[in-house]
Amino acid sequence: MDALSDCGRYGLVVIGFIGSVFSPYYAWARRRGPVDPFAHCAVNVALYGPGQRWAMTERGRGDVTATPERLVIGPSSLAWDGGCLTIRIEERSMPSGRRIRGVVRVHPVALIDHEVALDRSGLHRWRPLAPRARVEVAMELPGVAWSGTGYFDSNHGDAPLASGFSSWTWSRASLGDDTLVLYDAVARDGQAFHLARLFAADGGVFDVVAPPEVRLKTGGWGVVRKTRADAGTVPRLLRRLEDSPFYTRSEIVARVLGREAHGVHESLDLDRVGRRWVQLMLPFRMPRIARR
């Protein structure tokens, strides 16, 4: 899930991983044969704005409990009660070691029963569970509290993400009460996947014609960033949220479908994820603490 505060100062992303797709430990283990994905789980927390912190500690099967209503990974958890997703965070930012503790509540505006195959074989699927939500953030460490507009989805697959795709860009943006999601991905066989879908506040789902592709400023590590915007308009990068050797996340504003679209944009270079120098860097940000 991700959220941007109403005041414009804060942002938050929380991702629960079962089989952490960016984990070097998971990648190294798969070289020896089939691996239990529950042996490589993590809760990724990224707080933006004053008190900014980032954490992604990998846990093993002994520290993971999963039921239809609750996912516990180490000391953090995500629980669904039928109307609200409650996320309890207890993590440490790396490499600083600063603690991150708090509670996030995600209240969907509308729930969507909708799944999309992202590749021709159907090995990778996306479910936009709540394209629009109200999010309440109460962090004890750091001491910040705010509310804003958010988004909640799920991706799952039957093969490593890097084996199916070479690159991937995604964005979700608020257009008034509606939410627009854009996917552009390039599969390993060279086939391009494009999706432009509008989610109305009442739960309606509509395919729309994707506007032209626009090149954004390249990330600091050289990751190519693209988005889509109405012809003759120029998107604005409001804030750089993440900038890594293989991944960028940004807050952007663009003119799309004749309306101002404000949201979160991501670019992922999956060719870079598997490079040896990247894999050797990752443990410094993604430590592993696992019980058998």
N, C-alpha and C positions, 0 to 999 in steps of 0.2 A: 504494500500500500504506500501511497505517497500523499502528501498534503502540503499546501501553501497557506500561510496564515493570512487572515483578513487584513492585518496591519501591514503586510508586505515585508516584515523583517525576518520571518522564520520559515523554515521548511523542514520536512521530515520524510524519510523513507525507511520502511521496515520490511524486510524480506525474510520469510522463513524457508530455509532450504532443506529438503530431504534429498540427499544426493547432491551435494553442493557443486554446481556446474563449473565454478571457477576455482575449486579446491585443487592445489597441487598434490595433496596427499591422496585424494580420490583418483586423480589422473595417474599417479605413480602406482597405486594399487591395481588399477585396471590393466596395467601392462602385464600383470602376472595372471590375469584371468578374470572371471566374473566376480563382482564385488557387491556386497549388501549395501544398498544406498543408505540404509539407516545407520550404517557405521560412519557416515560422513555427512553430518547435519550441522546447520548453523543458523543463528539469527543475526542478520546484518542490520545494524542500526546506523543511520546517518542523520545527524542533527545539524541543521544549517542556521546561520545567523549568530547572534551573540551566544557564547558558550558552545560553539560548534565542536562536535565530537563524532567519532566514527569507530565502529566495532564490528568484528566478524570473527568470533572464536569458534572453531570447529569442535564438535562433540561426537562421541561414539554412541553405539547402540545402548550401552548401559545408562546413558544420560538422556534418552529420548523416550517419550510416551506419546502415542498417537491414537486418538479415537475420532469418530466423525465430528465431535463437538469441540475437541481440545487437542492442541499440539504443545507439548512441553519439550524444550531443547535446553538442557542445562538448567540454569536458574531462571530463564525467561519462558514465557508462555503466551499462546494465542488461544482464546476461547470464544466460541460463538453460542449465543443464547437464543437465537432465532430472530433477533432484531438488532443486535449490537455485537460487533467484534471488539473484545477487550484484550489489549496487548499489555502484558506486564513485563517490563524490561529491567534486567539486572545484568549488566555487562561491563566490560572494561575496554576503554579506548586504547588502541595500539598505534604506535609503540609507547605512548605516554603513560599508560596504565591508569589514567583517570577513570573513575567510576561513572557509569551511566545508569540511573535508576529512575523509574517513573511508570506512569500508566497512560495509555492511549486508548481512547474509545472512538470507534468508527461506526457512525450511524448511517446506513445506506438510505439515500433518497428513494431509490427503487432497486429491487433485486432483479437480475437478468438471468434467465435460464437459457444460455446461449453458448455454444462451443464452436470454435473455428479450427480447422486443420491448417497448419502453417506450411505444410509441404505436401507434395503429391502423394506420398506414401502414407500420410496420416500418422507418422511417428511423433510429430510435435503438435501439440494442441494448446489453444489459448481460450480461457474462459473469463470474460469481463463480468465478474460477479456483481460489482456495484460501481459502474462507471462514474457515478457522482455520489458523494457522501459528505456529511458534516463530521468533522474530526475535532475531538477535544484532547488536548495534550496537557498533561500535568507532570512535569519532571521535577523530581526532588534534587537530582544531581544531573546536569546543572539546574539551578533553581529558576526554571522558566515555565510559564503557563500561557497557553494561547488556544485559539480555535480557528478553523479555516475550512476551506473546501478541499476535499480529498477524492481518492480513487482507490479501488480495491479489485485486484484480479488474481488469476492463477495461470501458470504455465506448467505443463507436464509433458513428459515424453518417454519414449521407449528406446532411446539411443542418445549418446552424448550430443549436446547441442553443436559442438564444433565439427562433428562428423556430418551434420546435415546442412550447415550454413557456413558461408565465408564472411558475410557481413550482415548487419542488422541495424536499422534505425526505427525508432518508435517514438510516438508522442501522444500525449493526451492533453486536451485543452478545453477549457470552459468557453462556451459560446452562449452567454446569457445563462439560461437554465439548462441548456443542452450540453452534451459532452461529445467532442469529436476525437476519435482515435485513428491514427495513421500508422500503418505498418509498411515498411519497405525492406525486403530481405533478398539476398542473393544466395541460392542454394549451391551446394558443392558441384552440381552438374551444370551450373551456369544459368539455370532458370531463375527468373525474377518473380518475386511474390509481392503484390501490391494490395493493400486494403485501405479503404476509407469508409468509416462507419460512424454514423451519427446516432447517439443514444439520447432519446428525449427524457425529460424529467418524469413523464408518466410511465416509463418503461418501454416505450416504442423503440424499435431498432430499424435503421434505414441505411441502405447503401447509398453513397453519394459519389459524384464524380470527383476524383482526386485532382486538386489544382496542380499547376506545374511544379516540377522539382526545382529547388533553390539551394545553392551551395552556401553553407555557413562558414564562418571562420574556422580553419583547421585547429584542432586541439593542440595544446602545448607539447604533447608527445607525438604529434603528427597524425592523430586519428582524424579521418575525413568525416565531416559532419554535413548532413543534408537534411532539408525538411521540405515542406510544400506550402505554397502561398499563392494567393490570387495573382494573376499576371499583372506586371507593372508595379507590384508592391515589394517591399524589402522587409523581411523579418528582423526583429531586434533581439539580440541576446541580452537579457536583463541581468543575469547573474550566472557565473560559472559555479556549478555545485560540485562536480567531480571532474577531474582531468587526470587520467592514468595512461599507461602505455597501450592499453587496449580498449578503454571505455571512457566515455564522457557523459555527463549529465548536466543539463542546463535548464534555467528558467527562461522561457522565451515568450515573445508576443508576435503574432503574425496576423495578417488580414486573410481570412479563409472563408469562402462561401459568402463573401460580402460582409462578414462580421469580424470583430476583433476577437482573436483566439489567444487566451493566456493560459500557459500550462508548463508541463515538464517534457523535455526532449532528451532522448538517449541515443547514443551511437555506440555500436559494438563491433570491433574488428576481431573476429574469431581466428583469423590466421595468426594474429599476434599472441593470443592466449597461450598457445602451445609452444611458443618459442622458449628455448632453454633459459635465456637470461630473464624472461618474465617469470617463468616458473620458480626460479631461484630467488626472485625478489618477493614473491607473494607471502612466504611464511613470516616475514617481518610485520606484515599487516594482518595476516590471518593465522594466528597461532592455533595449535591443536591441543586440546585437553580432553582425553577420552578414557573412559572405563570400558573394559571388555563387557 
